[in-house]
Amino acid sequence: MIALAAGLASQAGAQAQDAPIVQPGAPGEDVRQISAEEAVQIAANRFSDADVQFMRDMIIHHYQAVQMADLVAERTSTDDIVAVAGRINASQADEIAFMQGWLEERGQDAPDPANDPHAMHHDMDHGDGHESHSMMAGMATPEQMEELAQASGTEFDALFLELMIAHHDGAVVMVDALLDERGSAYDPVLFDFVNDVRSEQNSEIRRMSAVLAALSEDPRNGLSAGFRDAGEAISNLELIASLPKPTGFFDTENPAGLPPEITPEDSDEEVERRFGRRAPFLSFSNTDMAFAGDLLAVGNYHGFNLYRLGDNAPVLMSSVVCPGGQGDVSIVGDLLLVSVQDNRSRVDCGRQGVSEEVSEERFRGLRIFDISNPVAPRQVGQVQTCRGSHTHSVVSSDEDMIVVYNSGTSSIRDEEEMAGCVAGFPGDEETALFSIDVIEIPVANPAASRIVDSPRVFADDETGRIAGLWSGGDHGEGTQSTRRTDQCHDITVFPSLNLAAGACSGNGILLDISDPRAPERIDAVVDQGFAYWHSATFSNDGDTILFTDEWGGGGRPRCRAQDPSDWGANAIYAINDGQLEFEGYYKISSAQSEEENCVAHNGSIVPVPGRDVFVQSWYQGGISVLDFTDPANAFEIAYFDRGPIDPDVMVLGGYWSSYWYDGRIYGTEIVRGLDVFEMVPSDYLSENEIAAAALADQGQTFNPQQQLPVSWPDHPVVGLAYLDQLMRDDALPSDQAASLYDALGRAAEAVESEARDRQLARELRDLGRDLPDASEGSAAAHRITALSEVIDGVARSLR
């Protein structure tokens, strides 16, 4: 039996060896018989076509870096640039030789760009009709190479670093793309090489970014790190108060929120600090703010804090522990609304969280607190929603009812936990995606608050398909990959204009809210530079919208020297006949470090009459105040910035929100606390303009995502502010301006003393009648008209 089995096995083996090995062709082609050697070669996974193409492309990619480095000697006198070029020549030349050897050892053609002027073009064809080198990330165009060759001095230094940083970053992108290819980098030699390339390129990027930042004279560049003692840079602002987070709202053992530090064992030598990969939960992060009268509410992932405002620093009144995630806040009368999105949040504000998949104890939606006694706020209502509440917007309110738009951006809860919460897909009409929530809150009975509708504001106008806007992905080569539009992050309402602007992940949208319970989309736009449409702010008169892009989600450094100026920025759109028309971008000009999360974030209008001024948070990029009166040419007029929280590791920190309220700017600092600023006069903003902004009537309330009409009294200071603007633009003759300054100055003194002066009133009326005409529609024309109206009002008050 043993002999028979062995014989059968031998025959089976022989028959297996004799059986043909075939390779089918395309449909209709003949079958081809191949040898065992060919079959093994086809299936061998020692290296892939992608490996070969990567090495060929990277040789060309590296060689361009060598070409750029060769330009340095005759065009710069900067030692740091010479050092960069030296490192590139040494490392890239060695790596080119290694890659050529790797290819040749495996019987593959290897380009030799140094000795063959045509090598740059030999390996362009991938076999799919596309040219590989034109698609290689980070490579400079021929035009950019020519521009670099013609530059010298500081101009050369800056351009060289910008191009070389992009070039090195492109190499990292190529490595990541290769490692994402299934079956690629199987060869351990290649695997080690590509990881070394990524590590070396990233290290060089950091060094070059520091050199590039040092070329700028911006005081914000290179600030020293520290939790409480970081370096500071300030321009045209005064920091008048800086409050740490209240007790109970920070980890006493780790107040800066650092990831866990890894301590080396048994080492007496000083070594580089190392940290765990996971940072702490955002358990104590400060978030958004709301104001009403002299009350300030500061949201926090752990709950919220209430402050009393006065002439000095805000005074803490109460701290409310109610964990729930982002914790955006609004105040309406005696009610405080709080957004809750965290899946672990509890109905009872408990700190222990919820771990079950389905639980009656879970709360995700809008909490409602009675703060009539701000020392002891009480939870009086809740509205559960399918995707929680990331942000909300107070659309309308009266003594009976509050109407709120809710934006949920998180996962959809289990339908067993809340009926109607269907996950679905873009084509599923029942899905909880692709909608916003309209919530009614009865003022007398907040416990009866409820969702009254979930309108499909993203639907296709013609087909009605609910997923009618941006479907996700990039917009073409060299553009951002943008999130799908299935929710809004912020919806900013301007009820007096019956308009709302939605920053809705993949689109910016304009809504008609004439019927607050049934918003209708008027227009929608995409932007090739936007990754995630985050927030929106109208100009004072509502004819312009400033949208922000939260590229990187707020947790990444996106204001480095090498980052594009139109990514992670503001995009400003004019509203013309109900349509959004792009005007321009704005991004802070300072170069932030790798240890600072930075991108466009929350801000508000500074109510300077005659101008559109915006104060804005940039996380660890600090606070920036910009003028976008000319939306195509926005510019910065003030800023404040601190250095990184830690010199060696990035911590999610910086300013979440920066808002103007009642003459001051308040900024919630995620890790450090609450800061209060005042504007100071400068070449960009006069003392009169600052004083006029402080006189603005904003309704004695400020809620995020809600804009109320701003008005200014007929006060001489407001007239002087318009006069300053006209003189800044040379729109008035100097002698006429001098007469107006004199008369309005005397009028200000009279108003302050509550005096009457009929003669001065007649003088003002005469000066107002003599104001010149300006081009219709121009900024000067608007200011002259406004100045004339203020003068008339002041004259009436003096009679």
C-alpha positions in Angstrom: 0.0 0.0 0.0 2.8 2.3 0.8 4.5 1.5 -2.5 1.3 2.0 -4.4 0.6 5.4 -2.8 4.1 6.6 -3.6 3.7 5.5 -7.2 0.4 7.3 -7.6 1.9 10.4 -6.0 4.8 10.2 -8.5 2.4 9.9 -11.4 0.3 12.7 -10.2 3.3 14.9 -9.9 4.5 14.0 -13.3 1.0 14.7 -14.8 0.9 18.0 -13.0 4.3 18.9 -14.5 3.1 17.9 -17.9 -0.2 19.9 -17.8 0.0 23.0 -19.9 0.2 26.5 -18.4 -1.8 29.0 -20.4 -2.4 32.7 -20.4 -5.7 33.9 -21.9 -5.6 36.9 -24.0 -8.2 39.7 -24.4 -11.7 38.6 -25.6 -11.3 37.1 -29.0 -7.5 36.5 -28.8 -5.8 33.1 -28.8 -4.7 31.4 -25.6 -0.9 31.5 -25.2 1.0 28.6 -23.6 3.8 29.8 -21.3 6.6 28.1 -19.4 6.7 27.6 -15.6 9.5 30.2 -15.4 7.3 32.7 -17.1 4.4 31.9 -14.9 6.4 32.4 -11.7 7.9 35.6 -13.1 4.4 37.0 -13.7 3.3 36.1 -10.2 6.5 37.1 -8.5 6.1 39.8 -6.0 9.7 40.8 -5.5 9.1 44.2 -7.2 6.2 45.7 -9.0 5.7 47.9 -12.0 4.8 50.7 -9.6 8.2 50.2 -7.8 10.0 50.5 -11.1 8.0 53.6 -12.2 8.5 55.2 -8.8 12.3 54.8 -9.0 12.4 56.2 -12.5 10.2 59.1 -11.6 12.2 59.8 -8.4 15.5 59.9 -10.3 14.0 62.7 -12.5 12.5 64.4 -9.4 15.7 64.3 -7.5 17.7 65.6 -10.4 15.6 68.7 -10.6 16.5 69.4 -7.0 20.2 69.1 -7.9 19.6 71.5 -10.8 18.1 74.1 -8.4 20.9 73.6 -5.9 23.4 74.2 -8.6 22.0 77.8 -9.1 22.8 78.7 -5.5 26.5 79.5 -5.6 26.2 82.5 -8.0 22.9 83.9 -6.7 23.0 84.1 -2.9 25.2 85.2 -0.1 23.1 83.6 2.6 24.9 80.9 4.5 21.8 79.0 5.3 20.8 78.7 1.6 24.3 77.5 0.7 24.0 74.9 3.5 20.7 73.7 2.1 22.2 73.4 -1.4 25.1 71.5 -0.1 23.0 68.9 1.7 20.8 68.5 -1.4 23.8 68.0 -3.7 25.3 65.4 -1.3 22.1 63.4 -0.5 20.2 63.6 -3.8 23.2 62.6 -5.9 23.9 59.5 -3.7 20.2 58.6 -3.9 20.1 59.0 -7.7 23.0 56.6 -8.0 21.3 54.1 -5.6 18.1 54.2 -7.6 19.9 53.7 -10.9 21.7 50.7 -9.4 18.5 49.2 -8.0 16.9 49.4 -11.5 19.9 48.0 -13.4 20.3 45.1 -11.0 16.8 44.1 -11.8 17.2 44.4 -15.5 15.3 47.6 -15.8 16.2 50.7 -17.7 17.4 53.6 -15.6 17.3 57.2 -16.7 20.5 59.2 -16.5 19.5 62.8 -16.6 23.0 64.1 -15.8 24.5 62.6 -19.0 21.5 62.5 -21.2 19.7 65.8 -21.8 16.8 63.9 -23.2 16.5 61.6 -20.1 14.0 64.0 -18.5 11.6 63.0 -21.3 12.4 59.3 -21.8 10.2 58.0 -19.0 7.3 60.3 -19.3 4.9 57.8 -20.7 3.2 55.6 -18.1 1.5 53.6 -20.9 -1.8 55.2 -20.3 -1.2 58.3 -22.5 -0.3 60.5 -19.5 3.0 62.1 -19.0 4.5 61.1 -15.7 6.9 63.9 -15.0 4.2 66.6 -15.6 2.2 64.9 -12.8 5.0 64.4 -10.3 4.1 66.2 -7.1 6.2 69.3 -6.2 8.2 69.6 -9.4 8.8 73.1 -10.6 7.5 74.1 -14.0 10.0 75.2 -16.8 8.7 78.8 -16.2 9.4 78.6 -12.5 12.9 77.2 -13.2 13.6 80.1 -15.6 12.3 82.6 -13.0 14.6 81.1 -10.4 17.6 81.3 -12.8 16.9 85.0 -13.4 16.6 85.9 -9.7 19.3 86.9 -7.2 19.7 88.0 -3.6 16.8 87.8 -1.3 14.4 87.3 -4.1 16.3 84.2 -5.1 16.5 83.0 -1.6 12.7 83.2 -1.0 11.8 81.6 -4.4 14.5 78.9 -4.0 13.1 77.9 -0.6 9.5 78.0 -1.7 10.2 75.8 -4.7 12.4 73.5 -2.8 10.0 73.0 0.0 7.2 72.2 -2.4 9.7 69.9 -4.2 10.6 68.0 -1.1 6.9 67.8 0.0 6.2 66.3 -3.5 8.7 63.6 -2.8 6.9 62.7 0.4 3.6 62.6 -1.6 5.2 60.2 -4.1 6.4 57.9 -1.3 3.0 57.9 0.3 1.4 57.1 -3.0 3.7 54.2 -3.6 3.1 52.7 -0.1 -0.6 53.0 -0.7 -0.2 50.8 -3.8 -1.1 47.1 -3.0 1.9 44.9 -3.5 4.4 47.7 -3.8 7.6 48.2 -1.8 7.7 44.5 -1.0 11.5 44.5 -1.5 12.9 45.3 1.9 15.7 47.3 0.4 13.2 49.5 -1.4 11.0 49.7 1.6 13.8 51.0 3.8 14.9 53.4 1.1 11.5 55.0 0.5 11.0 55.4 4.3 14.4 57.0 4.5 13.5 59.4 1.7 10.3 60.4 3.5 12.1 61.0 6.8 15.0 63.0 5.2 12.7 65.1 3.1 10.5 65.9 6.1 13.5 66.9 8.1 14.8 69.1 5.4 11.4 70.7 4.9 11.4 71.7 8.6 14.9 73.2 8.3 14.1 75.1 5.1 10.8 76.4 6.5 12.7 77.9 9.4 15.1 79.6 7.0 12.2 80.9 4.9 10.4 82.2 7.9 13.5 84.0 9.0 13.7 85.9 5.7 10.5 87.7 6.6 10.5 90.7 8.9 7.1 89.7 10.3 7.5 89.7 14.2 5.2 86.7 14.5 7.7 84.4 12.8 9.8 82.3 15.1 8.2 83.2 18.4 9.5 81.2 21.4 7.3 78.4 22.7 5.7 78.1 26.1 2.5 77.4 27.9 2.3 80.5 30.0 5.6 82.2 28.9 5.5 82.0 25.1 6.9 84.8 23.0 4.3 87.4 21.9 3.9 89.7 18.9 1.2 92.4 18.8 0.3 95.2 16.4 -2.4 97.9 16.7 -4.0 96.0 19.6 -3.7 96.1 23.3 -4.0 93.0 25.4 -5.9 94.3 28.5 -6.7 91.0 30.2 -5.7 87.4 30.0 -7.6 84.9 32.2 -6.6 81.3 32.7 -9.3 78.6 32.4 -11.3 78.2 35.6 -10.6 75.5 38.2 -12.2 72.3 37.1 -11.7 73.1 33.4 -8.2 71.9 33.0 -6.2 68.8 33.9 -4.0 69.9 36.9 -1.4 67.3 36.0 -1.3 68.3 32.4 -2.7 71.8 32.0 -1.2 72.3 28.5 -2.9 69.2 27.2 0.4 67.6 26.0 0.4 64.0 24.7 2.1 61.6 27.0 5.9 62.0 27.1 7.9 58.8 26.6 10.7 58.7 29.2 13.8 56.6 28.1 14.9 53.9 30.5 18.4 53.9 32.1 19.8 56.8 30.1 22.0 59.5 31.7 22.5 61.3 28.4 20.3 64.1 27.2 18.0 62.7 24.4 15.4 64.2 22.1 12.0 64.3 23.7 9.5 61.7 22.5 5.8 61.7 22.8 3.0 59.2 22.4 1.0 59.4 19.3 -2.3 60.1 20.9 -3.1 63.4 22.5 -5.6 63.8 25.4 -9.3 64.0 24.7 -10.5 67.5 23.9 -12.1 67.3 27.4 -11.3 70.8 28.5 -11.0 72.8 25.3 -12.5 76.2 25.2 -14.8 76.7 22.2 -17.3 79.4 21.2 -18.8 82.5 22.9 -22.1 84.3 23.2 -22.9 87.7 24.7 -26.1 89.3 26.1 -26.0 92.6 28.0 -23.1 92.3 30.4 -23.1 88.5 30.3 -20.6 86.3 28.5 -20.9 82.6 28.0 -17.8 80.6 27.0 -18.4 77.1 25.6 -16.1 74.2 26.5 -16.0 70.5 25.8 -16.5 70.1 29.5 -19.5 72.4 29.8 -19.6 76.2 29.9 -18.5 79.2 32.0 -20.5 82.4 32.6 -18.7 85.7 33.1 -19.9 89.2 34.1 -18.5 92.0 31.9 -17.4 95.4 33.2 -14.8 98.1 32.8 -12.0 95.7 34.0 -11.4 92.0 33.2 -14.5 89.7 33.0 -15.5 88.2 36.3 -16.3 84.5 36.5 -19.8 83.9 37.9 -20.3 80.2 37.5 -18.8 77.1 35.9 -21.2 74.5 34.6 -19.9 70.9 34.2 -21.9 69.2 31.5 -19.6 67.3 29.0 -20.9 67.1 25.5 -18.3 67.9 22.9 -18.0 71.2 21.1 -20.4 73.1 23.2 -21.2 76.0 20.9 -23.5 78.5 22.7 -26.2 81.1 22.1 -28.2 83.3 24.5 -31.8 84.3 23.9 -33.4 86.2 26.8 -33.0 83.9 29.9 -32.2 80.8 27.9 -28.8 79.5 26.9 -28.6 77.0 24.0 -25.7 74.6 23.9 -24.7 72.3 21.0 -23.9 68.7 21.9 -22.4 66.1 19.5 -20.2 63.8 21.5 -21.5 60.2 21.3 -20.6 59.7 25.1 -22.7 62.7 26.2 -25.4 62.0 28.7 -29.0 63.3 29.3 -28.1 64.1 32.9 -24.8 65.9 32.2 -23.0 63.0 33.9 -19.2 62.8 33.6 -19.1 59.0 33.3 -20.2 59.0 29.6 -22.2 56.4 27.7 -20.5 53.3 26.3 -23.4 51.2 25.0 -24.3 51.2 21.3 -27.9 52.1 22.1 -28.8 53.9 25.3 -31.7 56.0 26.7 -29.0 57.9 28.7 -27.2 59.2 25.6 -27.8 62.8 24.6 -26.8 64.3 21.2 -28.5 67.5 20.1 -29.4 70.9 21.6 -29.5 71.5 25.4 -31.5 74.4 26.8 -30.6 76.0 30.1 -32.4 78.6 32.1 -29.7 81.2 33.1 -32.0 83.8 34.7 -29.9 83.0 37.8 -26.5 82.8 36.2 -24.9 81.5 39.4 -27.1 78.4 39.2 -28.1 77.5 35.6 -30.7 74.8 35.2 -31.2 72.5 32.3 -34.8 72.9 31.2 -35.1 71.4 27.8 -33.4 69.0 25.3 -33.8 68.3 21.6 -32.4 65.0 20.5 -31.1 64.9 16.8 -29.8 62.2 14.6 -26.4 63.6 14.1 -26.1 65.7 17.2 -25.5 69.4 17.1 -22.1 70.7 16.0 -23.3 74.3 15.6 -26.7 76.0 15.7 -28.1 79.4 14.6 -30.8 81.5 16.2 -33.0 82.5 13.3 -35.9 84.3 15.0 -37.2 84.9 18.4 -40.1 86.6 20.1 -41.8 86.4 23.5 -43.4 83.1 22.5 -41.1 81.1 20.2 -37.4 80.7 19.2 -36.6 79.2 15.8 -33.2 77.6 15.5 -31.3 75.9 12.6 -29.2 72.9 13.8 -26.2 71.6 12.0 -25.1 68.0 12.8 -21.9 66.9 11.3 -21.2 63.6 13.1 -22.2 60.0 12.6 -25.9 59.1 12.5 -27.1 57.5 15.7 -28.8 54.0 15.7 -32.4 54.1 14.6 -33.2 51.9 17.6 -32.1 54.8 19.8 -34.0 57.5 17.9 -36.6 56.7 15.3 -36.0 58.1 11.8 -32.3 58.2 12.1 -31.5 56.3 8.9 -27.9 56.2 7.8 -28.6 55.5 4.2 -26.7 56.7 1.1 -26.9 59.7 -1.2 -29.7 58.1 -3.2 -31.7 57.1 -0.1 -34.6 59.5 0.4 -34.9 58.5 4.0 -31.3 59.2 5.1 -30.6 61.6 7.8 -27.7 63.0 5.7 -28.2 65.9 3.3 -30.4 68.0 5.5 -30.5 70.5 8.4 -32.8 70.6 11.3 -35.4 73.4 12.0 -36.1 73.5 15.8 -38.8 75.3 17.7 -38.3 76.3 21.3 -41.4 77.5 23.2 -40.1 80.2 25.5 -42.6 79.4 28.2 -42.0 75.7 28.0 -38.5 74.8 26.7 -39.2 71.1 27.6 -41.6 71.0 24.6 -38.9 72.0 22.1 -38.9 69.9 19.0 -37.7 69.5 15.4 -40.4 70.7 13.1 -38.7 70.0 9.8 -35.4 68.8 8.2 -35.3 70.6 4.8 -33.2 69.2 2.0 -31.3 72.4 1.2 -28.8 70.6 -0.9 -31.2 69.0 -3.4 -30.8 69.3 -7.2 -33.1 72.1 -8.4 -34.2 70.1 -11.5 -34.3 66.5 -10.4 -35.0 67.0 -6.7 -32.2 64.5 -5.9 -31.3 65.2 -2.3 -27.5 64.9 -2.9 -27.6 67.7 -5.4 -24.3 69.6 -4.6 -20.6 68.7 -4.4 -20.1 64.9 -4.3 -16.6 65.1 -2.8 -13.1 64.7 -4.2 -10.7 67.1 -5.9 -11.4 69.6 -8.7 -8.5 68.6 -10.9 -4.8 68.4 -10.8 -3.3 70.7 -8.2 -6.6 71.4 -6.4 -7.9 70.6 -3.0 -9.8 67.4 -2.1 -13.0 68.8 -0.8 -15.5 67.1 1.5 -18.9 65.9 0.2 -21.8 68.3 0.8 -24.1 66.3 3.1 -24.3 68.8 6.0 -23.5 72.4 6.9 -20.9 73.3 9.5 -22.2 76.8 10.1 -25.3 78.6 8.8 -25.0 82.3 9.5 -28.4 84.0 9.4 -29.1 87.7 8.7 -32.8 87.8 9.5 -33.5 91.4 8.7 -32.3 90.7 5.2 -34.1 87.4 5.0 -30.8 85.8 4.1 -28.5 83.0 5.4 -25.1 81.9 4.3 -24.2 78.3 4.7 -20.7 77.0 5.0 -21.6 73.4 4.0 -18.5 71.2 3.8 -18.2 71.1 0.0 -20.1 74.2 -0.9 -20.9 77.7 0.1 -24.6 78.3 -0.2 -27.0 81.3 0.0 -30.4 80.8 1.5 -33.7 82.7 1.4 -35.1 82.6 4.9 -38.2 84.8 4.4 -40.0 81.9 6.0 -37.6 80.9 8.8 -39.2 77.4 9.0 -38.7 76.7 5.3 -35.3 77.9 4.0 -34.8 77.8 0.3 -31.4 77.7 -1.5 -30.8 80.6 -3.9 -27.2 79.8 -5.0 -24.3 77.5 -4.3 -20.6 77.8 -5.2 -17.6 75.5 -5.0 -14.0 76.7 -4.6 -11.0 74.7 -5.9 -8.9 75.9 -3.0 -11.3 74.9 -0.2 -11.1 71.6 1.6 -14.0 72.2 4.1 -16.3 75.2 4.0 -16.4 76.0 7.7 -18.0 79.4 8.5 -19.6 82.4 6.9 -19.9 86.1 7.9 -21.8 88.8 6.1 -20.5 92.4 5.7 -22.3 95.1 7.6 -24.8 95.8 4.8 -25.1 92.1 3.7 -23.8 92.5 0.2 -20.6 90.5 0.8 -19.9 87.1 2.5 -16.6 86.0 3.9 -16.3 82.2 4.0 -13.5 80.3 5.8 -11.8 77.0 4.8 -10.9 74.7 7.7 -8.2 72.8 5.7 -6.9 70.0 7.9 -9.8 70.2 10.3 -8.2 72.7 12.7 -5.7 70.2 14.1 -2.8 70.6 11.6 -0.2 73.3 10.8 -1.6 74.9 7.7 0.0 78.4 7.9 3.6 77.3 7.3 5.8 79.1 4.9 5.3 76.5 2.2 1.5 76.3 2.5 -0.5 77.9 -0.4 -1.9 81.3 0.4 -5.3 80.3 -1.0 -5.7 77.1 1.0 -7.0 77.2 4.6 -7.9 80.8 3.9 -10.9 83.1 3.6 -12.7 83.4 0.3 -14.8 86.6 -0.1 -17.9 86.5 -2.3 -20.1 89.4 -3.4 -23.8 88.9 -3.7 -25.1 90.2 -7.0 -28.7 89.7 -7.9 -28.9 86.7 -5.6 -25.8 85.1 -7.0 -22.4 84.6 -5.2 -19.5 86.0 -7.2 -15.9 85.3 -6.1 -13.8 88.4 -5.3 -10.6 87.4 -3.5 -8.8 85.4 -0.8 -7.2 86.4 2.4 -4.8 84.5 4.6 -2.4 85.7 7.4 1.0 86.5 6.0 3.1 85.2 9.0 4.8 81.8 8.7 3.7 79.6 11.6 5.7 76.6 12.7 5.2 72.8 12.4 4.2 72.9 16.1 1.2 75.2 15.6 -2.1 74.2 14.3 -3.3 77.1 12.1 -6.1 77.6 9.7 -8.9 80.1 9.1 -11.5 80.0 11.9 -14.2 81.9 13.7 -14.5 85.7 13.7 -16.9 88.6 13.6 -17.5 92.1 12.1 -15.9 95.0 13.9 -18.6 97.7 13.4 -16.5 100.5 11.9 -18.9 102.7 10.0 -18.0 103.0 6.3 -15.7 99.9 6.3 -15.9 96.1 6.4 -13.5 95.1 9.2 -13.3 91.5 10.4 -11.5 90.1 13.5 -10.7 86.5 13.2 -9.1 83.5 14.9 -6.4 81.4 13.3 -5.9 78.9 16.1 -2.2 79.1 17.0 -1.8 81.6 14.2 -3.3 84.1 16.6 -5.8 86.8 16.0 -5.9 88.9 12.8 -8.0 92.0 12.1 -8.5 92.6 8.3 -10.2 95.1 6.1 -12.3 93.6 3.3 -14.1 96.8 2.2 -12.6 96.1 -1.2 -13.3 92.4 -1.3 -10.8 91.8 -4.0 -8.0 93.3 -1.9 -8.4 92.4 1.7 -5.5 93.5 4.0 -4.4 93.1 7.6 -4.6 96.1 10.0 -3.9 94.4 13.4 -2.8 91.2 14.9 -1.8 89.3 18.1 0.1 86.0 18.2 1.9 83.8 20.7 4.5 81.1 20.1 3.8 77.4 20.2 2.5 75.8 23.4 5.4 73.4 23.3 8.7 73.6 21.4 8.8 69.9 20.4 5.2 68.7 19.9 2.1 70.2 18.4 -0.8 70.6 20.8 -4.3 71.5 19.6 -4.5 75.1 20.9 -4.8 78.7 20.0 -7.8 80.9 19.4 -11.1 79.1 18.6 -13.2 82.3 18.3 -12.4 86.0 18.3 -15.4 88.4 18.5 -16.0 92.1 18.8 -18.5 93.0 21.5 -19.3 96.4 23.0 -16.0 98.0 22.1 -13.7 95.1 22.9 -12.3 92.0 21.2 -12.7 88.7 23.2 -10.8 85.6 22.2 -11.3 82.1 23.5 -7.9 80.4 23.7 -8.4 76.6 23.5 -5.8 75.7 26.1 -4.7 78.9 27.8 -8.0 80.6 28.6 -9.8 83.9 27.7 -8.1 87.0 26.3 -9.5 90.6 26.0 -8.2 93.2 23.6 -8.8 96.8 22.6 -8.0 98.3 19.2 -5.4 101.2 19.3 -5.1 103.9 16.7 -2.8 103.3 13.7 -2.3 104.3 10.1 -5.0 101.7 9.3 -7.6 102.7 11.8 -8.0 106.1 13.4 -9.0 107.0 17.0 -12.3 108.3 15.6 -13.1 105.1 13.8 -12.4 103.0 16.9 -14.6 105.4 19.0 -17.4 105.2 16.4 -17.3 101.4 16.4 -17.8 101.5 20.2 -20.9 103.6 19.6 -22.4 101.0 17.3 -25.8 99.5 18.2 -25.6 95.7 17.8 -28.8 95.0 19.7 -27.0 94.3 23.0 -26.5 90.7 22.0 -24.1 88.6 20.0 -24.5 85.0 19.0 -22.4 83.0 16.7 -24.0 82.4 13.3 -26.4 85.3 13.8 -26.0 88.8 12.5 -28.2 91.7 13.5 -28.4 95.0 11.7 -25.8 97.5 13.0 -26.6 101.2 13.3 -24.7 104.2 14.5 -26.0 107.3 16.2 -25.9 110.7 14.6 -22.8 111.6 16.8 -20.0 113.9 15.8 -17.5 111.1 16.3 -19.2 109.0 13.7 -18.9 111.9 11.3 -15.2 112.3 12.2 -14.7 108.6 11.4 -16.2 109.1 7.9 -14.1 112.2 7.5 -10.9 110.3 8.4 -11.7 107.7 5.7 -12.3 110.4 3.1 -9.0 112.0 3.9 -7.2 108.7 3.9 -8.4 108.3 0.3 -7.7 111.9 -0.7 -11.4 112.3 -1.5 -11.8 115.8 0.0 -9.9 119.1 -0.4 -7.7 119.7 2.7 -9.3 123.2 3.4 -12.8 121.8 3.4 -11.7 118.9 5.6 -10.1 121.3 8.0 -13.4 123.2 8.4 -15.3 120.0 8.9 -12.8 118.7 11.5 -13.1 122.0 13.4 -16.9 122.1 13.4 -17.4 118.4 14.2 -14.8 118.7 17.0 -16.7 121.6 18.6 -19.9 119.7 18.1 -18.5 116.7 20.0 -17.7 118.9 23.0 -21.2 120.4 22.9 -22.8 116.9 22.7 -20.7 115.7 25.6 -21.8 118.7 27.7 -25.4 118.4 26.4 -25.3 122.0 25.2 -27.3 123.6 22.4 -25.7 125.8 19.8 -27.9 127.0 16.9 -25.0 128.9 15.2 -22.9 125.7 15.1 -25.9 123.8 13.8 -26.2 126.3 10.9 -22.5 126.1 10.2 -22.7 122.3 10.1 -25.7 122.3 7.7 -23.8 124.7 5.4 -20.7 122.5 5.4 -22.9 119.4 4.7 -24.5 121.1 1.7 -21.0 121.9 0.3 -19.8 118.3 0.3 -18.7 117.3 -3.2 -20.3 114.7 -5.4 -18.4 111.4 -5.9 -18.6 108.7 -8.5 -21.9 106.9 -8.0 -21.4 103.5 -6.3 -17.9 104.3 -5.1 -16.8 103.9 -1.5 -16.2 107.7 -1.4 -19.8 108.4 -2.5 -21.2 106.1 0.2 -19.0 107.9 2.8 -19.9 111.4 1.7 -23.6 110.5 1.8 -23.2 109.0 5.2 -21.2 112.0 6.5 -23.9 114.3 5.2 -26.6 112.4 7.0 -24.6 112.4 10.3 -24.0 116.2 10.0 -27.7 116.8 9.5 -28.5 114.6 12.5 -25.9 116.4 14.7 -27.2 119.8 13.6 -30.7 118.9 14.6 -29.5 117.7 18.0 -27.8 121.1 18.6 -30.7 123.3 17.7 
